[in-house]
Amino acid sequence: MKEVFNKIFLIKGYCNTYYVDDEVKVLIDAGSDVKKPVDLLILTHLHPDHAFFAQKIKERTDCKILISEEDNKIQLLLKYFPEWDGKKIEFFKPDKLLENGSIIRTGKYSFRVIHAPGHTLGSACLFEPVHKILFSGDVLFADGFIGRTDLPHSSPEKMKTTLEELKKIDYKILLPGHGRIVKKDL
């Protein structure tokens, strides 16, 4: 676990999982079987590399799982991936649906939910405006690379619109779902 910003940690696994160690303990994505206290588990999208450990973490911590309504509808997508990395995927029921523009407060941080369809129809990003931190899931990566749009329930057209919207966000730190972290002008 590596601290990438004050009380925000990167945990490498199937994807980049982020742990926010604040008054409300937040895990962003479940690509690692994190053995820390978790109050909220926010899934940027429903692909197995980001959601594989969701049910296991929920059972261990009694955390609330948050996911977009669009990706919750396609949770059946997991039937195409009954196993991931040789292990059976466990279905889960979200406790709350992420709403575009809603604010998730953790104490020190307030994250704004950004509906960001493209990689999946329900992909979501989180933006922390005070410190200008963007958690981009599999929408945007370092060096301008973007998430795949040739998968079931993805949309190249929606990705284009999402990327245009993300260009308007003045982020200084990009925390993507895979690959390296970007810190601009710090």
KOLVEXMI-753052 format. One line per 2 residues: number of its first residue (from 1); their letters; for each residue x, y, z of N, C-alpha, C. Coordinates in Angstrom, 3 decimals. Layout:
<dovos>
NUM) A) X/Y/Z/X/Y/Z/X/Y/Z; ... $
</dovos>
This chain:
<dovos>
1) MK) 0.854/-1.167/0.000/0.000/0.000/0.000/0.902/1.233/0.000; 0.690/2.106/-0.987/1.551/3.275/-1.130/0.704/4.542/-1.057 $
3) EV) 1.103/5.469/-0.193/0.372/6.732/-0.081/0.675/7.593/-1.309; -0.395/8.001/-2.022/-0.229/8.813/-3.224/-0.636/10.260/-2.986 $
5) FN) -1.380/10.499/-1.945/-1.757/11.834/-1.495/-2.142/11.683/-0.033; -2.317/12.761/0.672/-2.606/12.726/2.096/-3.776/11.797/2.426 $
7) KI) -3.457/10.650/3.034/-4.449/9.651/3.464/-5.156/8.942/2.306; -4.605/9.030/1.099/-5.122/8.283/-0.053/-4.016/7.330/-0.490 $
9) FL) -4.350/6.045/-0.524/-3.359/5.008/-0.781/-3.701/4.213/-2.039; -2.675/3.823/-2.769/-2.800/2.954/-3.931/-2.490/1.537/-3.496 $
11) IK) -3.369/0.606/-3.895/-3.156/-0.812/-3.647/-3.209/-1.498/-5.005; -2.110/-2.098/-5.405/-2.048/-2.788/-6.695/-2.706/-4.157/-6.582 $
13) GY) -3.392/-4.555/-7.636/-4.039/-5.853/-7.704/-4.477/-6.077/-9.137; -5.688/-6.617/-9.317/-6.221/-6.762/-10.669/-6.333/-5.393/-11.332 $
15) CN) -6.556/-4.366/-10.519/-6.613/-2.986/-10.985/-5.974/-2.120/-9.908; -5.898/-0.833/-10.168/-5.499/0.105/-9.123/-6.696/0.298/-8.203 $
17) TY) -6.547/-0.113/-6.968/-7.573/0.089/-5.947/-7.065/1.207/-5.045; -7.964/2.092/-4.652/-7.566/3.225/-3.815/-8.291/3.160/-2.479 $
19) YV) -7.542/3.426/-1.418/-8.078/3.421/-0.066/-7.956/4.826/0.510; -9.096/5.389/0.920/-9.126/6.714/1.535/-9.306/6.502/3.035 $
21) DD) -8.257/6.791/3.781/-8.232/6.556/5.228/-8.653/7.839/5.945; -9.960/8.084/5.957/-10.521/9.307/6.512/-11.536/8.926/7.590 $
23) EV) -12.324/9.882/8.069/-13.360/9.568/9.059/-14.270/8.467/8.529; -14.659/8.596/7.260/-15.369/7.529/6.551/-14.314/6.835/5.699 $
25) KV) -14.110/5.550/5.937/-13.102/4.776/5.210/-13.698/4.346/3.872; -13.039/4.749/2.781/-13.570/4.498/1.442/-12.588/3.658/0.642 $
27) LI) -13.119/2.670/-0.050/-12.348/1.878/-0.995/-12.924/2.165/-2.374; -12.065/2.560/-3.290/-12.501/2.820/-4.657/-12.011/1.665/-5.504 $
29) DA) -12.952/0.854/-5.912/-12.786/-0.390/-6.659/-12.306/-1.521/-5.749; -12.556/-2.736/-6.219/-12.292/-3.929/-5.410/-11.461/-4.931/-6.198 $
31) GS) -10.343/-4.444/-6.729/-9.436/-5.310/-7.460/-8.404/-5.975/-6.572; -8.483/-5.701/-5.283/-7.606/-6.313/-4.282/-8.455/-6.684/-3.075 $
33) DV) -8.070/-7.750/-2.411/-8.779/-8.173/-1.202/-8.198/-7.402/-0.021; -8.656/-6.182/0.127/-8.111/-5.257/1.118/-8.528/-5.672/2.523 $
35) KK) -7.567/-5.753/3.405/-7.820/-6.166/4.794/-7.765/-4.956/5.721; -8.515/-3.918/5.387/-8.594/-2.694/6.172/-10.056/-2.441/6.499 $
37) PV) -10.341/-1.589/7.492/-11.735/-1.205/7.732/-12.263/-0.437/6.519; -13.474/-0.757/6.094/-14.089/-0.082/4.945/-15.533/0.240/5.303 $
39) DL) -15.905/1.510/5.133/-17.294/1.929/5.332/-18.050/1.972/4.009; -17.388/2.503/2.971/-17.992/2.610/1.642/-17.073/1.977/0.615 $
41) LI) -17.642/1.163/-0.253/-16.923/0.597/-1.390/-17.582/1.165/-2.638; -16.853/2.005/-3.354/-17.370/2.638/-4.561/-16.743/1.943/-5.758 $
43) LT) -17.587/1.404/-6.633/-17.099/0.724/-7.834/-17.230/1.664/-9.024; -16.112/1.913/-9.707/-16.147/2.802/-10.868/-16.876/2.159/-12.039 $
45) HL) -16.857/0.850/-12.085/-17.638/0.099/-13.075/-17.609/-1.373/-12.668; -18.347/-2.173/-13.412/-18.617/-3.534/-12.950/-17.727/-4.619/-13.537 $
47) HP) -16.707/-4.293/-14.267/-15.865/-5.356/-14.804/-15.182/-6.116/-13.665; -14.954/-7.412/-13.864/-14.424/-8.248/-12.780/-13.099/-7.777/-12.192 $
49) DH) -12.242/-7.170/-13.007/-10.966/-6.726/-12.445/-11.139/-5.584/-11.437; -12.301/-4.933/-11.446/-12.587/-3.843/-10.501/-13.573/-4.248/-9.408 $
51) AF) -14.317/-5.311/-9.632/-15.391/-5.681/-8.692/-15.223/-7.067/-8.079; -14.169/-7.781/-8.441/-14.044/-9.183/-8.048/-14.180/-9.404/-6.542 $
53) FA) -13.558/-8.581/-5.731/-13.549/-8.805/-4.280/-14.667/-8.065/-3.545; -15.606/-7.464/-4.269/-16.650/-6.639/-3.635/-17.435/-7.410/-2.576 $
55) QK) -17.956/-8.563/-2.926/-18.779/-9.323/-1.983/-17.957/-9.786/-0.777; -16.742/-10.226/-1.020/-15.879/-10.688/0.073/-15.577/-9.539/1.044 $
57) IK) -15.286/-8.356/0.510/-15.006/-7.191/1.356/-16.254/-6.794/2.128; -17.414/-6.842/1.463/-18.676/-6.505/2.137/-18.938/-7.465/3.299 $
59) ER) -18.742/-8.754/3.070/-18.975/-9.742/4.130/-18.042/-9.519/5.320; -16.808/-9.147/5.045/-15.824/-8.971/6.112/-16.013/-7.648/6.863 $
61) TD) -16.408/-6.569/6.165/-16.426/-5.237/6.783/-17.821/-4.666/7.001; -18.831/-5.280/6.399/-20.197/-4.752/6.430/-20.272/-3.354/5.805 $
63) CK) -19.428/-3.103/4.814/-19.430/-1.814/4.124/-20.651/-1.688/3.214; -20.927/-0.478/2.808/-21.975/-0.200/1.828/-21.316/-0.181/0.456 $
65) IL) -21.932/-0.874/-0.508/-21.421/-0.886/-1.876/-22.218/0.111/-2.701; -21.496/0.972/-3.430/-22.110/1.958/-4.308/-21.657/1.697/-5.735 $
67) IS) -22.619/1.698/-6.645/-22.345/1.495/-8.061/-23.383/2.270/-8.851; -23.091/2.572/-10.094/-24.052/3.312/-10.911/-25.261/2.440/-11.233 $
69) EE) -26.375/3.097/-11.457/-27.596/2.369/-11.803/-27.420/1.590/-13.095; -26.747/2.205/-14.065/-26.562/1.556/-15.363/-25.743/0.276/-15.236 $
71) DN) -24.663/0.316/-14.470/-23.861/-0.896/-14.308/-24.547/-1.907/-13.402; -25.338/-1.449/-12.459/-26.093/-2.398/-11.641/-27.056/-3.194/-12.516 $
73) KI) -27.657/-2.533/-13.500/-28.581/-3.215/-14.413/-27.873/-4.312/-15.193; -26.604/-4.096/-15.480/-25.880/-5.090/-16.280/-25.031/-6.019/-15.419 $
75) QL) -25.355/-6.097/-14.136/-24.594/-7.015/-13.293/-24.664/-8.426/-13.874; -25.681/-8.660/-14.682/-25.770/-9.956/-15.358/-24.609/-10.171/-16.314 $
77) LL) -23.889/-9.093/-16.637/-22.692/-9.226/-17.459/-21.739/-10.242/-16.846; -21.784/-10.351/-15.534/-20.892/-11.296/-14.863/-21.154/-12.736/-15.287 $
79) KY) -22.344/-13.001/-15.852/-22.591/-14.370/-16.317/-21.629/-14.744/-17.443; -21.117/-13.720/-18.151/-20.139/-13.984/-19.206/-18.753/-14.242/-18.618 $
81) FP) -18.576/-13.859/-17.373/-17.313/-14.057/-16.666/-17.588/-14.829/-15.378; -18.069/-16.086/-15.457/-18.401/-16.798/-14.221/-17.185/-17.006/-13.322 $
83) EW) -16.011/-16.912/-13.923/-14.775/-17.015/-13.155/-13.848/-15.886/-13.579; -13.009/-15.504/-12.677/-11.981/-14.508/-12.974/-10.704/-14.999/-12.325 $
85) DG) -9.659/-15.125/-13.117/-8.376/-15.600/-12.620/-8.518/-16.969/-11.957; -9.395/-17.805/-12.539/-9.594/-19.155/-12.031/-10.455/-19.256/-10.792 $
87) KK) -11.084/-18.152/-10.388/-11.924/-18.151/-9.183/-13.337/-17.727/-9.543; -14.313/-18.298/-8.839/-15.721/-17.985/-9.080/-16.036/-16.569/-8.618 $
89) IE) -16.786/-15.842/-9.433/-17.204/-14.486/-9.078/-18.475/-14.558/-8.251; -18.505/-13.810/-7.159/-19.691/-13.745/-6.304/-20.494/-12.496/-6.645 $
91) FF) -21.802/-12.691/-6.865/-22.675/-11.554/-7.119/-22.883/-10.794/-5.823; -23.237/-9.538/-5.930/-23.492/-8.706/-4.756/-24.651/-7.771/-5.053 $
93) KP) -25.246/-7.290/-4.010/-26.322/-6.318/-4.149/-25.799/-4.971/-3.668; -25.863/-3.930/-4.518/-25.406/-2.623/-4.048/-26.346/-2.078/-2.982 $
95) DK) -25.799/-1.288/-2.087/-26.596/-0.663/-1.034/-27.134/0.687/-1.468; -26.456/1.295/-2.424/-26.863/2.607/-2.904/-26.375/2.773/-4.331 $
97) LL) -27.155/3.494/-5.133/-26.760/3.763/-6.510/-26.097/5.133/-6.590; -25.009/5.197/-7.338/-24.314/6.462/-7.542/-25.148/7.354/-8.448 $
99) EN) -25.318/8.590/-8.068/-26.065/9.549/-8.878/-25.110/10.619/-9.382; -25.214/10.935/-10.664/-24.370/11.957/-11.265/-24.503/13.266/-10.486 $
101) GS) -23.368/13.839/-10.112/-23.366/15.106/-9.398/-23.483/14.992/-7.891; -23.802/13.810/-7.388/-23.924/13.660/-5.932/-22.543/13.786/-5.282 $
103) II) -22.545/14.146/-4.016/-21.306/14.353/-3.264/-21.183/13.272/-2.192; -20.005/12.669/-2.124/-19.698/11.677/-1.098/-18.659/12.309/-0.174 $
105) RT) -19.053/12.543/1.061/-18.167/13.189/2.039/-17.528/12.132/2.938; -16.222/12.281/3.135/-15.494/11.316/3.960/-14.930/11.939/5.224 $
107) GK) -15.019/13.233/5.343/-14.387/13.974/6.436/-13.563/15.069/5.808; -12.312/14.764/5.496/-11.416/15.727/4.849/-11.785/15.942/3.382 $
109) YS) -12.294/14.918/2.740/-12.551/14.969/1.303/-14.044/14.954/0.995; -14.380/15.583/-0.139/-15.731/15.513/-0.705/-15.574/15.154/-2.175 $
111) FR) -16.086/13.989/-2.549/-15.953/13.501/-3.921/-17.257/13.705/-4.680; -17.151/14.331/-5.853/-18.322/14.512/-6.714/-18.360/13.355/-7.710 $
113) VI) -19.510/12.719/-7.806/-19.700/11.609/-8.741/-19.916/12.180/-10.140; -19.180/11.642/-11.101/-19.314/12.051/-12.496/-19.707/10.828/-13.309 $
115) HA) -20.905/10.863/-13.884/-21.329/9.799/-14.786/-20.434/9.884/-16.017; -19.755/8.793/-16.359/-18.738/8.809/-17.408/-18.864/7.593/-18.323 $
117) PG) -20.008/7.444/-19.011/-20.200/6.261/-19.848/-19.219/6.208/-21.012; -18.961/5.004/-21.443/-18.055/4.765/-22.559/-17.434/3.389/-22.408 $
119) HT) -16.551/3.248/-21.433/-15.936/1.936/-21.176/-17.021/0.938/-20.777; -17.929/1.355/-19.902/-19.210/0.676/-19.680/-20.262/1.772/-19.713 $
121) LG) -21.514/1.392/-19.843/-22.574/2.400/-19.882/-22.736/3.094/-18.539; -22.253/2.467/-17.475/-22.387/3.053/-16.152/-21.078/3.466/-15.509 $
123) SA) -20.023/3.581/-16.278/-18.744/3.998/-15.692/-18.900/5.310/-14.937; -18.179/5.408/-13.832/-18.227/6.620/-13.014/-16.812/7.047/-12.643 $
125) CL) -16.627/8.354/-12.551/-15.397/8.937/-12.036/-15.749/9.679/-10.755; -14.746/9.965/-9.964/-14.918/10.762/-8.748/-13.934/11.920/-8.808 $
127) FE) -14.428/13.124/-8.500/-13.564/14.301/-8.520/-13.595/14.990/-7.173; -12.409/15.251/-6.642/-12.269/15.975/-5.381/-11.758/17.373/-5.747 $
129) PV) -12.648/18.390/-5.719/-12.299/19.705/-6.266/-11.289/20.515/-5.459; -11.228/20.355/-4.161/-10.298/21.153/-3.355/-8.853/20.798/-3.697 $
131) HK) -8.570/19.507/-3.790/-7.211/19.047/-4.080/-7.036/18.661/-5.549; -8.122/18.796/-6.321/-8.113/18.562/-7.777/-7.659/17.142/-8.130 $
133) IL) -8.288/16.174/-7.471/-7.971/14.761/-7.678/-9.094/14.118/-8.480; -8.733/13.434/-9.569/-9.713/12.727/-10.393/-9.423/11.235/-10.348 $
135) FS) -10.370/10.464/-9.809/-10.328/9.003/-9.879/-11.065/8.644/-11.163; -10.355/8.106/-12.143/-10.945/7.948/-13.475/-11.349/6.528/-13.846 $
137) GD) -11.176/5.559/-12.949/-11.550/4.192/-13.302/-10.858/3.781/-14.587; -11.621/3.161/-15.491/-11.061/2.756/-16.782/-11.489/3.693/-17.903 $
139) VL) -11.798/4.925/-17.566/-12.179/5.908/-18.578/-10.941/6.572/-19.158; -10.054/7.029/-18.300/-8.885/7.796/-18.728/-7.647/7.297/-17.990 $
141) FA) -6.556/7.153/-18.746/-5.292/6.680/-18.191/-4.191/7.710/-18.439; -3.007/7.421/-17.958/-1.847/8.281/-18.201/-1.601/8.419/-19.697 $
143) DG) -0.985/9.519/-20.073/-0.583/9.782/-21.457/-1.755/9.831/-22.431; -2.957/10.110/-21.933/-4.117/10.283/-22.803/-4.764/9.004/-23.286 $
145) FI) -4.301/7.856/-22.825/-4.932/6.602/-23.226/-6.310/6.505/-22.586; -7.220/5.809/-23.274/-8.587/5.666/-22.770/-8.953/4.193/-22.649 $
147) GR) -10.031/3.928/-21.906/-10.506/2.561/-21.719/-11.089/1.988/-23.000; -11.077/0.696/-23.092/-11.605/0.002/-24.269/-13.095/0.270/-24.431 $
149) TD) -13.511/0.364/-25.681/-14.936/0.553/-25.975/-15.445/-0.508/-26.944; -14.724/-1.611/-27.042/-15.125/-2.697/-27.940/-15.667/-3.899/-27.164 $
151) LP) -16.068/-3.667/-25.933/-16.565/-4.734/-25.062/-18.086/-4.678/-24.981; -18.736/-5.769/-24.528/-20.188/-5.696/-24.311/-20.508/-4.556/-23.342 $
153) HS) -21.551/-3.824/-23.638/-22.033/-2.720/-22.792/-21.076/-1.533/-22.749; -20.267/-1.368/-23.807/-19.451/-0.158/-23.919/-19.936/0.630/-25.135 $
155) SP) -19.478/1.862/-25.262/-19.959/2.723/-26.341/-18.886/3.736/-26.739; -18.346/3.610/-27.963/-17.365/4.600/-28.423/-17.952/6.011/-28.478 $
157) EK) -19.214/6.123/-28.873/-19.850/7.442/-28.974/-19.963/8.098/-27.596; -20.396/7.324/-26.613/-20.529/7.871/-25.255/-19.156/8.190/-24.660 $
159) MK) -18.149/7.392/-25.004/-16.796/7.670/-24.516/-16.323/9.018/-25.050; -16.601/9.295/-26.303/-16.192/10.575/-26.890/-16.816/11.739/-26.122 $
161) TT) -18.103/11.643/-25.827/-18.797/12.687/-25.070/-18.216/12.812/-23.662; -17.972/11.686/-23.022/-17.386/11.687/-21.675/-16.025/12.370/-21.667 $
163) LE) -15.185/12.050/-22.632/-13.846/12.647/-22.676/-13.922/14.157/-22.877; -14.885/14.609/-23.669/-15.084/16.060/-23.843/-15.453/16.704/-22.511 $
165) EL) -16.295/16.037/-21.729/-16.684/16.565/-20.415/-15.506/16.556/-19.438; -14.713/15.496/-19.476/-13.567/15.412/-18.556/-12.505/16.466/-18.864 $
167) KK) -12.424/16.905/-20.129/-11.473/17.964/-20.488/-11.768/19.258/-19.741; -13.005/19.436/-19.320/-13.415/20.660/-18.621/-13.019/20.642/-17.144 $
169) ID) -12.576/19.499/-16.665/-12.235/19.362/-15.242/-10.764/19.700/-15.033; -10.510/20.606/-14.127/-9.155/21.055/-13.828/-8.541/20.156/-12.754 $
171) YK) -8.163/18.953/-13.148/-7.542/18.051/-12.178/-6.026/18.217/-12.215; -5.412/17.994/-11.072/-3.948/18.034/-10.966/-3.378/16.645/-10.718 $
173) IL) -4.221/15.763/-10.176/-3.798/14.385/-9.906/-4.806/13.450/-10.556; -4.311/12.563/-11.418/-5.150/11.564/-12.080/-4.839/10.210/-11.462 $
175) LP) -5.867/9.595/-10.866/-5.724/8.269/-10.266/-6.541/7.296/-11.112; -5.904/6.670/-12.109/-6.616/5.793/-13.037/-6.801/4.380/-12.499 $
177) GH) -7.631/3.615/-13.189/-7.918/2.241/-12.806/-6.789/1.270/-13.103; -5.874/1.665/-13.968/-4.708/0.839/-14.306/-3.556/1.781/-14.636 $
179) GR) -2.356/1.270/-14.478/-1.188/2.042/-14.894/-0.766/3.087/-13.886; 0.024/4.002/-14.387/0.655/4.961/-13.489/-0.245/6.148/-13.168 $
181) IV) 0.044/6.742/-12.037/-0.639/7.942/-11.561/0.004/9.154/-12.221; -0.815/10.163/-12.513/-0.312/11.392/-13.125/-0.473/12.533/-12.127 $
183) KK) 0.622/13.255/-11.880/0.576/14.459/-11.041/1.087/15.614/-11.891; 0.187/16.571/-12.173/0.536/17.709/-13.018/0.841/18.935/-12.161 $
185) DL) 1.898/19.630/-12.479/2.210/20.943/-11.899/2.085/20.992/-10.387; 2.633/20.034/-9.686/2.570/20.069/-8.213/3.887/20.536/-7.630 $
</dovos>
